[in-house]
């Protein structure tokens, strides 16, 4: 049973590669993509439930995630019409994810998923974007005709990302004040210092999934 999470990660590699064989945003493409995303959710749950955390499993899961995202982008970007703002937002999101991996390599000597609200929020938004675009463009085309386009979705998700940063920063500040019993001024000062160092978007607690 403890090998089941790794089997799901391997299946995500297979499902990701199979996306090359289907027309982007066809029903089959979306079905395969959703199945691949579900394997990511289920294997994380099973790892925690079975206590099956291993370095190999963590690296396998991270690699499968990056392959799924990379192949999905290769398939869907050419058929979409992004403007400059959307491209900037997408590049920023992936830059943050890459920086998070760099931080994990420096701090923990390995590439791992970091357990932060912002990191989790980014992952959810990235995985949901193709499905939401499919709904708007092909299932409810009237929404697309009224201006709910790929660029609208990117800006909306970018706004959610900014909100997540704010909420994460407030949560960290509240925890600091409660645990240290210090004044609000000191807590705000520490939060500002954390933001300036880029740590508001990266938690120091790692999750081996």
C-alpha positions as a Markdown table, in Angstrom:
| # | Residue | x | y | z |
|---|---|---|---|---|
| 1 | Unk | 0.0 | 0.0 | 0.0 |
| 2 | Unk | 2.9 | 2.4 | 0.8 |
| 3 | Unk | 3.9 | 2.1 | -2.9 |
| 4 | Unk | 0.6 | 3.4 | -4.1 |
| 5 | Unk | 1.4 | 7.1 | -3.9 |
| 6 | Unk | 4.5 | 6.5 | -6.1 |
| 7 | Unk | 2.4 | 4.5 | -8.5 |
| 8 | Unk | 0.1 | 7.5 | -8.8 |
| 9 | Unk | 3.0 | 9.9 | -9.4 |
| 10 | Unk | 4.3 | 7.6 | -12.2 |
| 11 | Unk | 0.8 | 7.5 | -13.7 |
| 12 | Unk | 0.9 | 11.3 | -13.8 |
| 13 | Unk | 4.0 | 11.1 | -16.0 |
| 14 | Unk | 2.1 | 8.8 | -18.4 |
| 15 | Unk | -1.0 | 11.0 | -18.4 |
| 16 | Unk | 1.1 | 14.1 | -19.0 |
| 17 | Unk | 2.9 | 12.6 | -22.0 |
| 18 | Unk | -0.4 | 11.4 | -23.4 |
| 19 | Unk | -1.6 | 15.0 | -23.7 |
| 20 | Unk | 0.6 | 15.3 | -26.8 |
| 21 | Unk | -1.7 | 12.9 | -28.6 |
| 22 | Unk | -5.0 | 14.8 | -28.1 |
| 23 | Unk | -6.2 | 18.1 | -29.5 |
| 24 | Unk | -5.9 | 20.9 | -26.9 |
| 25 | Unk | -9.1 | 21.6 | -25.1 |
| 26 | Unk | -10.9 | 18.6 | -26.6 |
| 27 | Unk | -13.1 | 16.6 | -24.3 |
| 28 | Unk | -10.5 | 13.8 | -24.2 |
| 29 | Unk | -7.6 | 16.3 | -23.5 |
| 30 | Unk | -9.5 | 17.8 | -20.6 |
| 31 | Unk | -10.5 | 14.4 | -19.2 |
| 32 | Unk | -6.9 | 13.2 | -19.3 |
| 33 | Unk | -5.7 | 16.5 | -17.7 |
| 34 | Unk | -8.2 | 16.3 | -14.9 |
| 35 | Unk | -7.3 | 12.7 | -14.2 |
| 36 | Unk | -3.6 | 13.7 | -14.0 |
| 37 | Unk | -4.5 | 16.5 | -11.5 |
| 38 | Unk | -6.5 | 14.2 | -9.4 |
| 39 | Unk | -3.5 | 11.8 | -9.1 |
| 40 | Unk | -1.6 | 14.7 | -7.6 |
| 41 | Unk | -4.3 | 15.4 | -5.0 |
| 42 | Unk | -4.8 | 11.7 | -4.1 |
| 43 | Unk | -1.1 | 10.8 | -3.8 |
| 44 | Unk | -0.5 | 13.6 | -1.4 |
| 45 | Unk | -3.5 | 12.4 | 0.7 |
| 46 | Unk | -2.2 | 8.8 | 0.7 |
| 47 | Unk | 1.3 | 9.8 | 1.6 |
| 48 | Unk | 0.0 | 11.5 | 4.8 |
| 49 | Unk | -2.5 | 8.8 | 5.5 |
| 50 | Unk | -0.1 | 5.9 | 5.1 |
| 51 | Unk | 2.9 | 7.7 | 6.6 |
| 52 | Unk | 4.8 | 6.9 | 3.3 |
| 53 | Unk | 7.0 | 10.0 | 3.1 |
| 54 | Unk | 10.3 | 9.2 | 1.3 |
| 55 | Unk | 12.9 | 11.3 | -0.5 |
| 56 | Unk | 12.4 | 9.3 | -3.7 |
| 57 | Unk | 8.6 | 9.8 | -3.5 |
| 58 | Unk | 8.9 | 13.5 | -2.8 |
| 59 | Unk | 11.3 | 14.0 | -5.8 |
| 60 | Unk | 9.1 | 11.8 | -8.0 |
| 61 | Unk | 6.0 | 13.8 | -7.1 |
| 62 | Unk | 7.7 | 17.2 | -7.8 |
| 63 | Unk | 9.1 | 16.0 | -11.1 |
| 64 | Unk | 5.7 | 14.7 | -12.2 |
| 65 | Unk | 4.1 | 18.0 | -11.3 |
| 66 | Unk | 6.6 | 20.0 | -13.3 |
| 67 | Unk | 6.2 | 17.6 | -16.3 |
| 68 | Unk | 2.4 | 17.9 | -16.2 |
| 69 | Unk | 2.6 | 21.7 | -16.0 |
| 70 | Unk | 5.3 | 22.0 | -18.7 |
| 71 | Unk | 3.6 | 19.7 | -21.2 |
| 72 | Unk | 0.2 | 21.3 | -20.6 |
| 73 | Unk | 1.6 | 24.8 | -21.3 |
| 74 | Unk | 3.3 | 23.5 | -24.5 |
| 75 | Unk | 0.0 | 22.2 | -25.7 |
| 76 | Unk | -2.4 | 25.1 | -24.7 |
| 77 | Unk | -0.3 | 28.3 | -25.1 |
| 78 | Unk | -0.1 | 28.2 | -28.9 |
| 79 | Unk | -3.9 | 28.1 | -29.2 |
| 80 | Unk | -4.5 | 31.0 | -26.7 |
| 81 | Unk | -4.2 | 34.7 | -27.2 |
| 82 | Unk | -2.4 | 36.2 | -24.2 |
| 83 | Unk | -1.7 | 39.9 | -23.9 |
| 84 | Unk | 1.4 | 41.5 | -22.4 |
| 85 | Unk | -0.1 | 41.8 | -18.9 |
| 86 | Unk | -1.1 | 38.1 | -18.8 |
| 87 | Unk | 2.4 | 37.0 | -19.9 |
| 88 | Unk | 3.9 | 39.2 | -17.2 |
| 89 | Unk | 1.7 | 37.6 | -14.6 |
| 90 | Unk | 2.4 | 34.1 | -15.7 |
| 91 | Unk | 6.2 | 34.7 | -15.8 |
| 92 | Unk | 6.0 | 36.2 | -12.3 |
| 93 | Unk | 4.2 | 33.1 | -11.0 |
| 94 | Unk | 6.7 | 30.7 | -12.4 |
| 95 | Unk | 9.6 | 32.9 | -11.2 |
| 96 | Unk | 8.2 | 32.7 | -7.7 |
| 97 | Unk | 7.8 | 28.9 | -8.0 |
| 98 | Unk | 11.4 | 28.5 | -9.2 |
| 99 | Unk | 12.7 | 30.8 | -6.5 |
| 100 | Unk | 10.8 | 28.6 | -3.9 |
| 101 | Unk | 12.5 | 25.5 | -5.3 |
| 102 | Unk | 15.9 | 27.3 | -5.1 |
| 103 | Unk | 15.2 | 28.3 | -1.5 |
| 104 | Unk | 14.3 | 24.7 | -0.6 |
| 105 | Unk | 17.5 | 23.4 | -2.3 |
| 106 | Unk | 19.6 | 25.9 | -0.3 |
| 107 | Unk | 17.8 | 25.4 | 3.1 |
| 108 | Unk | 16.9 | 21.7 | 2.9 |
| 109 | Unk | 19.5 | 20.5 | 0.4 |
| 110 | Unk | 16.8 | 19.2 | -1.9 |
| 111 | Unk | 14.0 | 20.2 | -4.1 |
| 112 | Unk | 10.8 | 19.9 | -2.2 |
| 113 | Unk | 7.3 | 21.3 | -2.1 |
| 114 | Unk | 7.1 | 24.1 | 0.5 |
| 115 | Unk | 4.1 | 24.3 | 2.7 |
| 116 | Unk | 2.9 | 27.8 | 2.4 |
| 117 | Unk | -0.5 | 29.4 | 1.7 |
| 118 | Unk | 0.9 | 31.2 | -1.3 |
| 119 | Unk | 2.6 | 28.1 | -2.7 |
| 120 | Unk | -0.5 | 26.0 | -2.3 |
| 121 | Unk | -2.6 | 28.9 | -3.8 |
| 122 | Unk | -0.3 | 29.1 | -6.9 |
| 123 | Unk | -0.5 | 25.3 | -7.4 |
| 124 | Unk | -4.3 | 25.3 | -7.3 |
| 125 | Unk | -4.6 | 28.3 | -9.7 |
| 126 | Unk | -2.1 | 26.8 | -12.1 |
| 127 | Unk | -3.8 | 23.4 | -12.2 |
| 128 | Unk | -7.3 | 24.9 | -12.5 |
| 129 | Unk | -6.6 | 27.4 | -15.3 |
| 130 | Unk | -6.9 | 25.0 | -18.3 |
| 131 | Unk | -10.1 | 23.6 | -16.9 |
| 132 | Unk | -11.6 | 27.0 | -16.3 |
| 133 | Unk | -10.6 | 28.2 | -19.8 |
| 134 | Unk | -12.2 | 25.2 | -21.3 |
| 135 | Unk | -15.4 | 25.9 | -19.5 |
| 136 | Unk | -15.5 | 29.6 | -20.5 |
| 137 | Unk | -14.4 | 29.1 | -24.1 |
| 138 | Unk | -16.0 | 25.9 | -25.2 |
| 139 | Unk | -18.8 | 25.0 | -22.7 |
| 140 | Unk | -20.2 | 28.5 | -22.0 |
| 141 | Unk | -18.9 | 30.5 | -25.1 |
| 142 | Unk | -21.3 | 33.3 | -24.3 |
| 143 | Unk | -19.0 | 34.2 | -21.3 |
| 144 | Unk | -16.0 | 34.4 | -23.7 |
| 145 | Unk | -18.0 | 36.6 | -26.1 |
| 146 | Unk | -18.8 | 39.0 | -23.2 |
| 147 | Unk | -15.1 | 39.5 | -22.3 |
| 148 | Unk | -14.3 | 36.6 | -19.9 |
| 149 | Unk | -11.2 | 35.5 | -21.9 |
| 150 | Unk | -7.9 | 33.9 | -21.0 |
| 151 | Unk | -6.5 | 37.3 | -20.1 |
| 152 | Unk | -9.4 | 37.9 | -17.7 |
| 153 | Unk | -8.7 | 34.6 | -16.0 |
| 154 | Unk | -5.0 | 35.2 | -15.7 |
| 155 | Unk | -5.6 | 38.7 | -14.1 |
| 156 | Unk | -8.2 | 37.3 | -11.8 |
| 157 | Unk | -5.9 | 34.5 | -10.6 |
| 158 | Unk | -3.1 | 37.0 | -10.3 |
| 159 | Unk | -5.3 | 39.0 | -8.0 |
| 160 | Unk | -6.0 | 35.9 | -5.9 |
| 161 | Unk | -2.3 | 35.3 | -5.7 |
| 162 | Unk | -1.7 | 38.8 | -4.3 |
| 163 | Unk | -4.6 | 38.3 | -1.8 |
| 164 | Unk | -3.0 | 35.1 | -0.7 |
| 165 | Unk | 0.3 | 36.8 | -0.1 |
| 166 | Unk | -1.5 | 39.3 | 2.1 |
| 167 | Unk | -3.4 | 36.7 | 4.1 |
| 168 | Unk | -0.3 | 34.6 | 4.5 |
| 169 | Unk | 1.7 | 37.6 | 5.8 |
| 170 | Unk | -1.1 | 38.5 | 8.2 |
| 171 | Unk | -1.3 | 35.0 | 9.5 |
| 172 | Unk | 2.4 | 34.8 | 10.1 |
| 173 | Unk | 2.3 | 38.2 | 11.9 |
| 174 | Unk | -0.5 | 37.0 | 14.1 |
| 175 | Unk | 1.3 | 33.9 | 15.0 |
| 176 | Unk | 4.4 | 35.9 | 15.9 |
| 177 | Unk | 2.5 | 38.3 | 18.1 |
| 178 | Unk | 0.7 | 35.5 | 19.9 |
| 179 | Unk | 3.8 | 33.3 | 20.4 |
| 180 | Unk | 6.1 | 36.2 | 21.5 |
| 181 | Unk | 3.6 | 38.5 | 23.3 |
| 182 | Unk | 5.2 | 41.5 | 21.8 |
| 183 | Unk | 3.7 | 44.8 | 20.7 |
| 184 | Unk | 2.0 | 45.3 | 17.3 |
| 185 | Unk | 4.8 | 47.7 | 16.2 |
| 186 | Unk | 7.4 | 45.0 | 16.7 |
| 187 | Unk | 5.2 | 42.5 | 14.8 |
| 188 | Unk | 4.7 | 44.8 | 11.9 |
| 189 | Unk | 8.4 | 45.6 | 11.8 |
| 190 | Unk | 9.2 | 41.9 | 11.6 |
| 191 | Unk | 6.6 | 41.3 | 8.9 |
| 192 | Unk | 8.1 | 44.1 | 6.8 |
| 193 | Unk | 11.6 | 42.6 | 7.3 |
| 194 | Unk | 10.2 | 39.2 | 6.2 |
| 195 | Unk | 8.7 | 40.7 | 3.1 |
| 196 | Unk | 11.9 | 42.6 | 2.2 |
| 197 | Unk | 13.8 | 39.3 | 2.4 |
| 198 | Unk | 11.2 | 37.5 | 0.3 |
| 199 | Unk | 10.1 | 35.1 | 3.0 |
| 200 | Unk | 6.5 | 36.1 | 3.1 |
| 201 | Unk | 5.8 | 33.8 | 0.1 |
| 202 | Unk | 7.9 | 30.8 | 1.5 |
| 203 | Unk | 7.2 | 29.0 | 4.7 |
| 204 | Unk | 10.1 | 27.3 | 6.5 |
| 205 | Unk | 8.1 | 24.2 | 7.1 |
| 206 | Unk | 8.5 | 21.6 | 4.3 |
| 207 | Unk | 6.0 | 19.0 | 3.2 |
| 208 | Unk | 7.4 | 15.8 | 1.8 |
| 209 | Unk | 4.8 | 15.1 | -0.8 |
